[in-house]
Amino acid sequence: MTKVPNPLNPKARKQRIDDLAASSASSSGVALAERSVSDAGHVEESAGVSLIASAWRRLRGNPVFLLGATISVLFILLAIFSPLLAPHDPTARLLIDQVRPQSNPIPGAQPGYPLGADSVGRDILSRLIVGSRQTLVVGVLATLFGFAGGLTLGTLSGAFGGWVDSLVMRLVDVMLSIPSLLLAVSIAALASKPSQWTVIIAIAVVQVPIFARLLRGSLLAQRSSDHVLAARALGVKRSAIVFRHMLPNALGPVIVQATLVLAGAIIDAAALSFLGVGNPDDRQPEWGQMLGAAQEYIYDHPALAIWPALCIITVALGFTLMGESLREALDPKSRR
């Protein structure tokens, strides 16, 4: 007869635990003899990943970012090479002989002119292609000027604080209290002669408070960081701390915001041109200008307005999708 060990016996309990441990180790293919105290808590070393590399790893698998980046890159390439891609001269009245003010004011689509012509016989497709350059120039320059103005005000406010911060922020609050389009129209209306630069300056002024407030918040977060406190303790000058330690680390969110603001600048430029405060010279086609000129024929020939409107919507959507994806990828709170 086999003797059953007493479960209350401490030696029997210890033997039972050892047997269970041995059977568990053998079933997993790892022998107890191979285990050592030095293996406990061991973590394999791996190479560190920078913020940009980590963001790119998430972005390249994000279909929203890829769609936005594709639209934006195609728009930029189209704007750069537009004179070469346009099938006809956008200012030439090639179909003027087909324009009949009473019966046929807008020539329709035909071989060589897939979108037809406008009221003076100019090819619509060529004007859309060449107009992309003017739209890009206005959007980029307005964003750059707004970024420069916001960088100046935001740096003064976030780096120095005190009465400088209060004065700058009250000015920013006043600008933000006025609707952006109303402020842009008011600034553009002050010009004695509307031009492309009128639109650029009006949109840039509207964007200044957006960049200024965002940069101020980033600089305030940098003021209490360890590397800034260490530089102050070492007696580094304030200007060196601001421009070498604080500002480079605070520009990331502002640059990402610039991609979103660029989409808004394109829409605002189109709105100003549509309202008639943009460049009056239609020999330089621009999408907003084409949209404004089409309102006279909107009921009988809506395609004149549909094509430039679709171009504006598509390009603005591309920059918006790309900017939102960049913001989520670089924001630690939004990382997945």
LOKE-567188 format. One record per residue (C-alpha): residue in one letter; residue number from 1; x, y, z. Coordinates in nm, 2 decimals, always signed. Last residue first. Example, Ala and Ser with C-alpha at 12.3 -4.5 7.8 and 13.67 -1.06 7.14 Angstrom:
<robas>
 aa   i      x      y      z
  S   2  +1.37  -0.11  +0.71
  A   1  +1.23  -0.45  +0.78
</robas>
This chain:
<robas>
 aa   i      x      y      z
  R 336  -0.20  +5.57  -3.01
  R 335  -0.05  +5.91  -2.96
  S 334  -0.29  +6.20  -2.90
  K 333  -0.16  +6.31  -2.56
  P 332  +0.20  +6.30  -2.68
  D 331  +0.12  +6.54  -2.96
  L 330  +0.36  +6.49  -3.26
  A 329  +0.15  +6.23  -3.44
  E 328  -0.18  +6.40  -3.36
  R 327  -0.06  +6.74  -3.49
  L 326  +0.09  +6.58  -3.80
  S 325  -0.23  +6.40  -3.88
  E 324  -0.43  +6.72  -3.84
  G 323  -0.19  +6.91  -4.06
  M 322  -0.21  +6.65  -4.34
  L 321  -0.58  +6.63  -4.34
  T 320  -0.61  +7.01  -4.34
  F 319  -0.36  +7.06  -4.62
  G 318  -0.55  +6.81  -4.84
  L 317  -0.89  +6.95  -4.75
  A 316  -0.79  +7.30  -4.85
  V 315  -0.66  +7.17  -5.18
  T 314  -0.98  +6.98  -5.25
  I 313  -1.21  +7.26  -5.15
  I 312  -1.03  +7.52  -5.36
  C 311  -1.02  +7.30  -5.67
  L 310  -1.39  +7.20  -5.63
  A 309  -1.48  +7.57  -5.61
  P 308  -1.28  +7.65  -5.92
  W 307  -1.47  +7.38  -6.11
  I 306  -1.82  +7.44  -5.97
  A 305  -1.83  +7.81  -6.04
  L 304  -1.80  +7.80  -6.42
  A 303  -1.99  +7.47  -6.41
  P 302  -2.30  +7.65  -6.29
  H 301  -2.38  +7.78  -6.65
  D 300  -2.75  +7.89  -6.66
  Y 299  -2.79  +7.97  -6.29
  I 298  -2.44  +8.07  -6.19
  Y 297  -2.38  +8.29  -6.50
  E 296  -2.32  +8.63  -6.32
  Q 295  -2.16  +8.44  -6.03
  A 294  -1.88  +8.31  -6.25
  A 293  -1.66  +8.61  -6.21
  G 292  -1.64  +8.56  -5.84
  L 291  -1.54  +8.20  -5.87
  M 290  -1.27  +8.29  -6.13
  Q 289  -1.13  +8.55  -5.88
  G 288  -1.13  +8.29  -5.61
  W 287  -0.94  +8.05  -5.83
  E 286  -0.68  +8.29  -5.95
  P 285  -0.61  +8.39  -6.31
  Q 284  -0.35  +8.66  -6.38
  R 283  -0.50  +8.83  -6.69
  D 282  -0.80  +8.88  -6.46
  D 281  -0.65  +9.20  -6.32
  P 280  -0.88  +9.30  -6.03
  N 279  -0.65  +9.15  -5.76
  G 278  -0.85  +9.11  -5.45
  V 277  -1.12  +9.32  -5.29
  G 276  -1.40  +9.19  -5.52
  L 275  -1.59  +8.97  -5.28
  F 274  -1.48  +8.66  -5.47
  S 273  -1.12  +8.77  -5.44
  L 272  -1.16  +8.81  -5.07
  A 271  -1.33  +8.47  -5.03
  A 270  -1.06  +8.30  -5.25
  A 269  -0.79  +8.45  -5.03
  D 268  -0.97  +8.34  -4.72
  I 267  -1.00  +7.98  -4.85
  I 266  -0.63  +7.96  -4.94
  A 265  -0.54  +8.12  -4.60
  G 264  -0.75  +7.86  -4.42
  A 263  -0.56  +7.58  -4.58
  L 262  -0.23  +7.75  -4.50
  V 261  -0.35  +7.79  -4.13
  L 260  -0.37  +7.41  -4.10
  T 259  -0.01  +7.36  -4.23
  A 258  +0.11  +7.65  -4.01
  Q 257  -0.03  +7.47  -3.71
  V 256  +0.23  +7.20  -3.75
  I 255  +0.50  +7.47  -3.75
  V 254  +0.36  +7.63  -3.44
  P 253  +0.34  +7.29  -3.26
  G 252  +0.71  +7.23  -3.32
  L 251  +0.84  +7.58  -3.26
  A 250  +0.86  +7.56  -2.88
  N 249  +1.18  +7.35  -2.86
  P 248  +1.37  +7.59  -3.09
  L 247  +1.24  +7.89  -2.89
  M 246  +1.33  +7.79  -2.54
  H 245  +1.70  +7.68  -2.55
  R 244  +1.90  +7.88  -2.81
  F 243  +1.68  +8.18  -2.87
  V 242  +1.53  +8.23  -2.53
  I 241  +1.82  +8.11  -2.32
  A 240  +2.07  +8.31  -2.53
  S 239  +1.86  +8.62  -2.50
  R 238  +1.83  +8.58  -2.12
  K 237  +2.20  +8.55  -2.07
  V 236  +2.34  +8.22  -1.92
  G 235  +2.42  +8.25  -1.55
  L 234  +2.47  +7.88  -1.47
  A 233  +2.15  +7.88  -1.27
  R 232  +1.96  +8.03  -1.56
  A 231  +2.09  +7.75  -1.79
  A 230  +1.98  +7.49  -1.54
  L 229  +1.63  +7.63  -1.51
  V 228  +1.60  +7.63  -1.89
  H 227  +1.72  +7.27  -1.91
  D 226  +1.48  +7.16  -1.64
  S 225  +1.17  +7.30  -1.79
  S 224  +0.98  +7.59  -1.62
  R 223  +1.02  +7.84  -1.90
  Q 222  +0.95  +7.58  -2.17
  A 221  +0.57  +7.56  -2.09
  L 220  +0.55  +7.93  -2.11
  L 219  +0.72  +7.92  -2.45
  S 218  +0.47  +7.67  -2.59
  G 217  +0.18  +7.89  -2.46
  R 216  +0.33  +8.20  -2.61
  L 215  +0.38  +8.02  -2.94
  L 214  +0.01  +7.93  -2.97
  R 213  -0.10  +8.28  -2.88
  A 212  +0.12  +8.45  -3.13
  F 211  +0.05  +8.20  -3.41
  I 210  -0.32  +8.26  -3.40
  P 209  -0.28  +8.63  -3.33
  V 208  -0.08  +8.68  -3.65
  Q 207  -0.32  +8.49  -3.88
  V 206  -0.56  +8.78  -3.94
  V 205  -0.27  +9.02  -4.02
  A 204  -0.14  +8.77  -4.28
  I 203  -0.48  +8.75  -4.45
  A 202  -0.50  +9.12  -4.50
  I 201  -0.13  +9.15  -4.61
  I 200  -0.17  +8.87  -4.88
  V 199  -0.50  +9.01  -5.01
  T 198  -0.36  +9.36  -5.05
  W 197  -0.05  +9.21  -5.21
  Q 196  -0.26  +9.06  -5.49
  S 195  -0.40  +9.40  -5.57
  P 194  -0.68  +9.64  -5.47
  K 193  -0.61 +10.01  -5.52
  S 192  -0.65 +10.26  -5.24
  A 191  -0.61  +9.99  -4.98
  L 190  -0.83 +10.03  -4.67
  A 189  -1.08  +9.78  -4.81
  A 188  -0.82  +9.50  -4.77
  I 187  -0.79  +9.57  -4.39
  S 186  -1.17  +9.57  -4.35
  V 185  -1.21  +9.26  -4.56
  A 184  -0.95  +9.07  -4.35
  L 183  -1.11  +9.18  -4.03
  L 182  -1.46  +9.07  -4.14
  L 181  -1.31  +8.74  -4.26
  S 180  -1.14  +8.68  -3.93
  P 179  -1.43  +8.77  -3.70
  I 178  -1.32  +9.04  -3.46
  S 177  -1.26  +8.92  -3.10
  L 176  -0.93  +8.76  -3.20
  M 175  -0.78  +9.10  -3.28
  V 174  -0.88  +9.24  -2.95
  D 173  -0.75  +8.94  -2.77
  V 172  -0.41  +8.96  -2.95
  L 171  -0.37  +9.32  -2.84
  R 170  -0.46  +9.23  -2.48
  M 169  -0.21  +8.94  -2.51
  V 168  +0.07  +9.18  -2.62
  L 167  +0.02  +9.43  -2.34
  S 166  -0.02  +9.16  -2.07
  D 165  +0.29  +8.97  -2.18
  V 164  +0.50  +9.29  -2.19
  W 163  +0.37  +9.39  -1.85
  G 162  +0.51  +9.07  -1.70
  G 161  +0.62  +8.80  -1.93
  F 160  +0.96  +8.81  -2.10
  A 159  +0.99  +8.49  -2.30
  G 158  +0.62  +8.41  -2.36
  S 157  +0.50  +8.76  -2.46
  L 156  +0.80  +8.88  -2.66
  T 155  +0.84  +8.55  -2.83
  G 154  +0.47  +8.53  -2.91
  L 153  +0.47  +8.88  -3.06
  T 152  +0.77  +8.82  -3.29
  L 151  +0.67  +8.47  -3.39
  G 150  +0.31  +8.58  -3.46
  G 149  +0.44  +8.84  -3.70
  A 148  +0.67  +8.60  -3.87
  F 147  +0.40  +8.33  -3.89
  G 146  +0.15  +8.58  -4.04
  F 145  +0.40  +8.68  -4.30
  L 144  +0.48  +8.32  -4.38
  T 143  +0.11  +8.22  -4.39
  A 142  +0.02  +8.51  -4.62
  L 141  +0.32  +8.43  -4.85
  V 140  +0.22  +8.06  -4.87
  G 139  -0.15  +8.12  -4.94
  V 138  -0.10  +8.40  -5.19
  V 137  +0.17  +8.21  -5.38
  L 136  -0.03  +7.89  -5.38
  T 135  -0.35  +8.05  -5.52
  Q 134  -0.14  +8.24  -5.78
  R 133  +0.02  +7.91  -5.89
  S 132  -0.31  +7.72  -5.89
  G 131  -0.45  +7.98  -6.13
  V 130  -0.23  +7.84  -6.41
  I 129  -0.41  +7.51  -6.40
  L 128  -0.75  +7.66  -6.35
  R 127  -0.69  +7.91  -6.63
  S 126  -0.58  +7.64  -6.87
  L 125  -0.89  +7.43  -6.79
  I 124  -1.12  +7.73  -6.84
  D 123  -0.99  +7.81  -7.19
  R 122  -1.05  +8.18  -7.26
  G 121  -1.35  +8.28  -7.49
  V 120  -1.46  +8.60  -7.33
  S 119  -1.75  +8.46  -7.13
  D 118  -1.55  +8.16  -7.02
  A 117  -1.44  +7.85  -7.22
  G 116  -1.52  +7.48  -7.23
  L 115  -1.41  +7.23  -6.98
  P 114  -1.26  +6.97  -7.22
  Y 113  -1.12  +7.24  -7.46
  G 112  -0.92  +7.06  -7.72
  P 111  -1.23  +6.89  -7.86
  Q 110  -1.54  +7.06  -7.72
  A 109  -1.69  +7.16  -7.39
  G 108  -1.93  +7.45  -7.39
  P 107  -1.89  +7.81  -7.51
  I 106  -2.04  +8.05  -7.25
  P 105  -2.26  +8.34  -7.38
  N 104  -2.45  +8.12  -7.62
  S 103  -2.79  +8.27  -7.73
  Q 102  -2.78  +8.63  -7.62
  P 101  -2.42  +8.72  -7.56
  R 100  -2.30  +8.49  -7.84
  V  99  -1.94  +8.37  -7.77
  Q  98  -1.82  +8.12  -8.04
  D  97  -1.59  +8.37  -8.21
  I  96  -1.42  +8.44  -7.88
  L  95  -1.31  +8.08  -7.86
  L  94  -0.93  +8.15  -7.85
  R  93  -0.94  +8.45  -7.63
  A  92  -0.58  +8.41  -7.51
  T  91  -0.52  +8.49  -7.14
  P  90  -0.49  +8.13  -7.02
  D  89  -0.25  +8.04  -7.31
  H  88  -0.34  +7.69  -7.40
  P  87  -0.27  +7.33  -7.29
  A  86  -0.15  +7.43  -6.94
  L  85  +0.10  +7.18  -6.81
  L  84  +0.42  +7.38  -6.89
  P  83  +0.29  +7.71  -6.74
  S  82  +0.16  +7.51  -6.44
  F  81  +0.49  +7.35  -6.35
  I  80  +0.52  +7.50  -6.00
  A  79  +0.15  +7.51  -5.93
  L  78  +0.09  +7.16  -6.04
  L  77  +0.38  +7.03  -5.83
  I  76  +0.24  +7.21  -5.53
  F  75  -0.11  +7.08  -5.59
  L  74  +0.02  +6.72  -5.64
  V  73  +0.22  +6.75  -5.31
  S  72  -0.08  +6.87  -5.12
  I  71  -0.32  +6.61  -5.25
  T  70  -0.07  +6.33  -5.18
  A  69  +0.01  +6.46  -4.83
  G  68  -0.36  +6.47  -4.74
  L  67  -0.42  +6.12  -4.86
  L  66  -0.11  +5.98  -4.69
  F  65  -0.20  +6.16  -4.37
  V  64  -0.55  +6.01  -4.37
  P  63  -0.42  +5.67  -4.46
  N  62  -0.19  +5.66  -4.15
  G  61  +0.08  +5.40  -4.19
  R  60  +0.35  +5.64  -4.29
  L  59  +0.23  +5.88  -4.02
  R  58  +0.29  +5.64  -3.73
  R  57  +0.65  +5.56  -3.81
  W  56  +0.70  +5.93  -3.91
  A  55  +0.60  +6.04  -3.56
  S  54  +0.85  +5.80  -3.40
  A  53  +1.12  +5.91  -3.63
  I  52  +1.04  +6.28  -3.55
  L  51  +1.03  +6.22  -3.18
  S  50  +1.36  +6.03  -3.18
  V  49  +1.38  +5.65  -3.13
  G  48  +1.62  +5.49  -2.88
  A  47  +1.81  +5.17  -2.97
  S  46  +1.71  +4.86  -2.78
  E  45  +1.86  +4.69  -2.46
  E  44  +1.71  +4.37  -2.34
  V  43  +1.56  +4.39  -2.00
  H  42  +1.69  +4.16  -1.71
  G  41  +1.48  +4.17  -1.40
  A  40  +1.59  +3.82  -1.29
  D  39  +1.86  +3.67  -1.52
  S  38  +2.13  +3.73  -1.26
  V  37  +1.95  +3.52  -1.01
  S  36  +1.99  +3.21  -1.23
  R  35  +1.77  +2.98  -1.43
  E  34  +1.93  +2.71  -1.64
  A  33  +1.90  +2.45  -1.36
  L  32  +1.53  +2.50  -1.35
  A  31  +1.50  +2.37  -1.70
  V  30  +1.31  +2.55  -1.96
  G  29  +1.10  +2.36  -2.21
  S  28  +0.77  +2.49  -2.10
  S  27  +0.66  +2.15  -1.97
  S  26  +0.98  +2.10  -1.79
  A  25  +0.94  +2.42  -1.60
  S  24  +0.59  +2.34  -1.49
  S  23  +0.68  +1.99  -1.38
  A  22  +0.96  +2.12  -1.17
  A  21  +0.75  +2.39  -1.01
  L  20  +0.48  +2.13  -0.92
  D  19  +0.73  +1.89  -0.77
  D  18  +0.89  +2.16  -0.57
  I  17  +0.55  +2.27  -0.43
  R  16  +0.47  +1.91  -0.33
  Q  15  +0.80  +1.86  -0.16
  K  14  +0.75  +2.18  +0.04
  R  13  +0.40  +2.07  +0.14
  A  12  +0.53  +1.73  +0.25
  K  11  +0.81  +1.88  +0.45
  P  10  +0.56  +2.11  +0.63
  N   9  +0.33  +1.81  +0.73
  L   8  -0.03  +1.92  +0.72
  P   7  -0.08  +1.75  +0.38
  N   6  +0.02  +1.41  +0.53
  P   5  +0.18  +1.21  +0.26
  V   4  -0.01  +0.91  +0.13
  K   3  +0.17  +0.58  +0.19
  T   2  +0.13  +0.34  -0.10
  M   1  +0.00  +0.00  +0.00
</robas>
